[in-house]
Amino acid sequence: MRSRVRFAGRSVHPLLVVLPLCLLGASAAVDALHLVTGHPGFSAAAGHLIAAGLLLGVVTASVGWMDRAFASPDEVRRADLLHAVADGGVLALFALSWVLRLGVEGWQPAWPALAASWAGLLVAGFSGWLGVDLAGRPAADEDGRPGSLRTA
């Protein structure tokens, strides 16, 4: 699917994806450091990283949805929808992790908050795989058939 939201001839969505993914991934890593060291600064940092990742994630997901909304119907495939739903799931899981930390002194994460973050990372990996697969495959093959997630 050709991106409709472009800057300087390049698709904007793949450029933006890196920012929230790094912030959310770093929050999970900082949570792991908190578990290992017990230092309270790590838990507060993870909470702030999640908040920043969620804000940028909403912007990135919005750009992705604009690409999909303005695409011709023959370009939109089931994998596109699955990628979008998975991205929403990532944001929902990290939002849950953030909400579970609210009101807790020092933003100390309980196990459900950590599990939500780590599950969000797993879903992000799946969604990223789909996104890379979608970006690298034309909307239709040489015979005009819609592209799919089939192997050669």
C-alpha positions, 0 to 999 in steps of 0.5 A: 500500500502506497503511503498517503502521508508523505514528507520529502517523498518518504512515507511518514509512518515508518519514520515515526514508528521508531520513536514510540517503539524505543520509548516503550521498549526502554520502559520495559528495560528500565522496569527490569533494571528496577527489579534487579537493583530495587532503585526507585528512580528506575520505576519513575523513569519507566512511568515517564517513558511509557507516558511519552511513548503513548503520546507519540504512539497515538500520533504514529497510529493516527498517521497509519490510520490516515494512510489506510483511510485514504487508500483505495479498497484494492490496496487495503488487505486483512493484514493491514487491519491486523497490523492496525489492531495490533498497534492499538493493542500495544498502546492499550497494554502500555496504557494499562501498565501506566494506569496501574502505576498511578497513585502508587508511591514512587510509581512502583510497578506491581506484577500486573503492570510489568506483565502488561508492559512485557505483553505489549512488547511481544505484541509490538514485535508481532505488529512490527513484523506485519508492518515490515512485511506490508511495507515491503510487499506491493499491494498487488502481484504481477498478475493483479491479484491482491498481495497476501501473507503467503510465502513464495 
